Amino acid sequence: MTVEQNEFGKNLPAADIRLQQSMWLDNIQGNLDIIPKNKDIKPLRNIFEGVPGCVIGAGPSLDKNIGLLAEHAREYPLFCTDRALRKVYSAGIIPHFVVVIDWQDVVADFFAGLPINKTILLASIKISRRTLELPWKRVHFFLVKDNDKAFEMKEVELTRGRVAGIPGGVICGNSAYLLARWCGCNPITFVGCDMCMESPNEGEINYEAVDPNGNKIYSLPGFLAGLEWLNKYLELDQEVVSGKVKLFNSTEGGIMYGKRLPALSLSEFIENHPGAKSSLQTKIQQASR
């Protein structure tokens, strides 16, 4: 299955793409001593086969569902995006995984003062050393495949082909979804994945729209590229198209709509798709031995 790996990046000048790739490679080279000391995502393959899972984003609608999510957190594998972790922890939720794909040092600040020793980091090999060196419970690495096959080959060569890869999903929420699929979750729903804000971000290009409730919302080029990528990717995924793998959007706000992402409230998702009865932590521990 192939799809444009970087819908946003394809509009960047070639010199900017080369500079970005150079910085990514610098980070990968700086992480080469850490990567072999940890596992990649291979041991996690299908560990939650047939178990419903949740992808948690940091959108404003997360407040609507965070209480219900807290009540059922132990029943569902939770794949939390980096920016959502603080709010999730503040609600007493300990997600099984937090996903980080951003290469910048500033991402480490998202986790300042949080008990991250309770959560497993699913990390792109290109994230910053500063983020990696935080006291995570464990780290599992993955390689982000790239539409530029020469660059992707450099990633593979640097890691000696030892790290499993997932498609480049443009934004963290998409990568979290791909990792939930990797782990075998089915069905999967998205919570707090608005892909927009209630007010514009200063100093950035903002696109204004109106949500289904008539409220003004604002989105960014990166979010729009991520939504475009996801909708295209789902149309190429035969398991999704055939209905073998079921997806839902329980965000209850924002712009994350598409043919393969039917809306379903989180309460309905929980009622219709009960979570695991056995310990999810035991499954993770057994896979990570």
N, C-alpha and C positions, 0 to 999 in steps of 0.2 A: 504494500500500500504506500503510495507516495502522494505528497501534497506539498505546495510551496511552504518551506520551513520557516521563512521569515517574511511575512507579508509586509510588515512595517519596514524592515531592513532593505527590501528591494527598491525602495524609493530614496534611500540614502546615497549620497555621492560615494563613488568607489573608494576615494581616499579615506572617508569616514569609516567605511566598512573595514578597510585594512587596518586602520588605527584601533578600532574596537576589537578586531580579531587578535591584534598584537597584544592588547592588554589582557584578553582572555588567556592567551598562551603563556603570558608572564605569570598569571595566577596559577595555571596548571603546573607549570614548571616549579613554582614555589611550593606546590602541594605534593610533589612527587614522593617526598619522604613520609608523608602522612597517609597517603592513599593505600599503600601496601599493608599498613598496620591496622586497617579497618576492612570491613567487607564491602562488596558492591551489592546491588539489589538482586543478584541471582538467587540467593537463599529465600527471598521473599516471594518468589514466583508462585502464584496461585495458593498462597497460604490461607487466604480467606475465600476460597472457591465457593461461590453460591451464597456468600454472606452479604447482605445489603451494606453499602458503605456511604459515607458522607464526605464531600469536599467542602471545606469551610473557607470562605473568603472574608475580607475585611470591610465589605460594603456597609453602608449605613443601615440596611435592612437587617443586619445580623442581630440588632437589639430586639427585633420582634420575636426571634426564635431562640435566643440564647438560653432562656430559662427552660424551655422544653428540651433543648439539646442537652442541657445539664442533667435533666432527669433520666435521660436514656443513653448517656455517653458511654457507659460500659457495654452496651449491647451492640454498638456499631463501630467498625473501624473508622477512625477519624483522621483525615488527611488535611491538616491545617496549613494555610499559606502563611508566609513569614509575618506579614503585617497584622494578621488576625490573632496571633498567639497571645498577645498581652490581654486583649479583651476576653479571649477564651479562658485563660488562666484566672482572670478576675472573677469569672462566673463559677469557679471551682471545677472547671473541666480540665482534665489532663489528657490531651489528645495523644494518640498512639504515635503519630508522626507529625513533624513540621517539615515543610518542603521549602528549600531555598535554591533559587537558580541565579539570583542577582550577584554579579561579581564584585560589587562595590563594598568598601570597608564599612560604610555607614550602616549597612544592614545589621551589623553586630549590635548597633545601638538599639535596634528593635527589641532586643532580648535582655537589656540591662535590668538587673534586679529580679529577673524571673527564675523560678525553680526549674531551669531547663534540664537539670539532671534526671528529671522524670520522663523526658520525651526523647524519642529517637529522631535524629536529624537525617532526612533524605536529602543529600547534597549533590548538586552538579559539581563535577570535578573542577570547574572554573570559579567557584565562589572564593571569597577572600579568605586568606589565612586567618585573619582576625576572627571571622565568624567560626571557622573550623576549630579554633583553639579554645572556644568556650566549653564549659563542662557538660557536654551533652551526655545523655544516658548511653547512647551508642551512635555511630555514624555509619550509614550505608551510602556509598557513592553511586552515581550514575553518570553516563556520558550523554550529552545532548547532541543528537544528530543534526547535521547542518545541510542546507541546500547546496552550499559550497563544498563539494566532495573533497577537494584538495585540503581544505581546512579540517574537515572531519577526519581525514586520514592522518593529519598531524596529531590530532587528539588521540587517535587509536595508537599511533606509534609511540607517543610519549608515555602512555599507560600500558604499553606492550600488549594491547588487546585484552587486558584482564578485567575491564569494566564494561558491564552491559549498558546498552544505550536505549534511549527512548526518543521519539521524534521531538523536534524543537517546536514547542507549543506557543512561543511568543511571550506569554505571560505566565506567572506562577500558578494561577488557578488551573490553567490548562495542563501544566505539568503535573499538578496534584491529581487531576483526573486520570491522566495517563498512568500514573503510579498506582492509583486505586484499581485500574484495569489490570495492571501488571500483577497486582496481588490477588486477582481473581474476584474482586467484589462484583456483585450483580444481584439486584439493581444498584445504581449509584444515583444519588441526588446531590444537588448543589445548594448550599445554604450561604447566604451573605455574599453571593457573587454578583453584585449589582453591575459591575463594570462601569460605574458612574458615581458622581458625587452630588450632594445637595446644593453645593455652591461651587463656583469656578475656582480652579487652582491659579493663584497669582503667578505670573511669569511664564505660563504655559499656554499652548494652543488649546482652547476649550470649545467643544461643540455643544450647543444648547438644544434641548429637546423637551418634550412633555411626556411624562409617564402615563400609564393607563388610568391613573387616578386624577390626572389633570395637573400634577405638580411639575414645576420646572426642574430639570435635571441637567447635569453637565458631564460630558465624557471627554476622554483624551485620545489622541491618535493611537497610543499603545493599546488601550482597551478595545478600540474599534478594530484594530488589526487582530487582536486576540480573538474577538468574537467572529470575525470573518474566517480566521484560520479554523476555529473549532467547528463552525457550521460546515465548512468544506471537508474537514477531516471526517466528520461523522457521516457524511454522504458517501465516503469511500470505505467506511468500515462495514463490511457485510454482516457482521454479527449484530451491529446496531440497526442497520437497515432492515434485516430480517426479523428483528424483534427478539432474537436470542439473548442479547444483552439489552436491558432496559435502562433508560436514563430519564431523570426528571429534574425539573427546576423548582426547588422549594425556596427560592430566594424571596419571592413575594415582593418584588420591586426591581427597579433598574431596567436594563436593556437586554438582558441575557435571554433572548427568545429565539427560537428556531424550530424548524420542522421536526427535528429529532430530540427536542428538549421540551416536552409538554409540561405545563405548569401543574404542580401538585403541592399543596401545602405540606409543611413538615408534619403536622398532626396526622394528615391523611397518609403520608408516606409511612409513618410509624405504625399506624393502624393496619395498613394494607400489606406492609412488608416487615414483619417482626424481626428484631435483631437476633443475634446469636445467643443461645442458651448456655453454651460452654465458654470458658475463659478465653478471651482473645489474647490476653497477655501470655497465656501458656503456649498458644500457637506461635506467637512471635518469638518467645524464648527458645522453643524447640527448633525453629527455623534458623535462629541466629547462633546456634552452638558451633 
